[in-house]
């Protein structure tokens, strides 16, 4: 075989490989959620309680530590579902502002994905918000709206729930709701009513969407600070735990099975939890056209876990007890796989 034919054969094989990867990416879409564990900048915001995350604050949050954190999170996100071409959309929580997210997506590890940012400032006293990162080449944002959680406690402030409506690959309209429900500070008994209120707000949003379109494709995600069997989720949000039981205008929680199998995304006082959840609508579970739900995963890469010591096998976090560890997050990322009907 002469040199010209060899070059032509190599070109054809390489091109075929590229088209194969491209076809796989276009037939699969990955949507995930990741609590980034206190992604703060080093600048004082007089409107929030961010004093710990300043260069002269409790955590000595210097530019060097900020850059370590940013590079770590960028690398972690770049590795999630990389075999599928990366995440089409990623909901995030515990981010201080839009600036830290714009900095994040500009890091070398994430530049190839061309991520855009949807962010909204919440009234949370610490200044942490929820947001969405999305691949601008595959996901077009057409609508966004924050929903404020109001309770009987007028002094209470928490994260807004952020609704983003977008179109994947120019064909599928997806409604994504990013959450970070109130924590358990003060104990389970005192804090549960706040998470029940958050669940009721989430259900109001999903019910409103499905009222106008029963086949709507909805992804409700977030750090819910409750496991899938908690009262706030089972009785207030009311998702089904088995796919076969889901009817029109209902939700399905695929995380319940993982939780019952002992698979976790977060560890607190040696107790495994699945508080990072992705819950979907009937329309996404049973879609006959376009993308439909295919599976759920918790991303458990070795680099995200402690290798030795008392906390071996648990998330390798950024800070612990005020000590800078230089890790990633105290949560693991979760994601769902959507596969296109052909």
C-alpha positions, 0 to 999 in steps of 0.5 A: 500500500503506498503512502497516499493510501495509508494516509487516506485509511488513517484519515477515514479511521480517525474520522469514523472514530470522531463521528462515533463519539459525536453520535454517542454524545448526541444520543446521550445527555448527562444531567447532574448535581454537585454540592461544591462545599463553600465555593467562596471568593476572597472578597468581603461582601458586606451583605453576607456573613462571609468573614470566615472566607477572607484572607484574615478570617478563620479559614485564612482563605487566601488567593492560593487556597481559593485557586486550589479549590477552584482547580480541584472543583474544575477537575472533578467536574471535568471527570464526571461522565467524561465517557459520555462527553461530559455533563450537559447540565450541572446544578450546583450549590454552596456557591457565593456568587456568579463571579466564582462560577464564571471563574470556575468555568474558565479554568483550563479543565472546563474550557473544552466544555464551553459552560455557561452559567445561570445564577441568582442571588439568594437571601441566605445569610451566609451568601451561598446560592444554587446555580446551573452550569450548562454546555452552551453548545448543547443546552439553550436556556429559554427561561429562568425563575427563582422561587423564594421559600417563605415560612412562619419565621420572618427571620428565616433566610435560605436559598431560593429554588431556581427553575431553568427551562432549556432545550437540549440539542434543539429538540427536547425541552427540559425543566430543571429545578435546583435546590438546597433545602434548609439544613438540620441545624437546631436538630431534626425536630426543629428543622424538619418543618422548614424542609417540609415547607421546601418540599411543598414549594418544590411540589408546587413548582412541579405540579404547576409545570405538569398542569400545563403539560402532563408529559413535561420533562422535569429534573428536580435536583439538589442537596435536600438535607434529607434522605429519600425516606424522610417525611419531607420527601415521602409525604410532602414531595410525594415521589414514587420509589418504583418506576412501575408505580409512576403515573401521569403528573407524578414524580419518580425518585431513583435515589431511593433504591440506591439509599436502600442498597447502602450507596451514599453521597454524603457521610455525617458522623459515620452515617452514610446518607443520600441527601444529594438527590435527583428526582424526575417526572413521569414525562422523562421516565416514560418519554416515547420521543426524544430523551428519556431517563436511563439510569442514575449514578453517584460519581465515586472516583478515588481522587474524591475520597480520603485514602488513609486515616480515620476518615478513609473512604469518605469524601476528601473535603476542602476544610475540616474543623477549620483546617485546610485539607486541599480536597474537593467537597464533603459531597459526591456528585450525582447524575442521571443518564438520558438516552434518546429514543431512535 
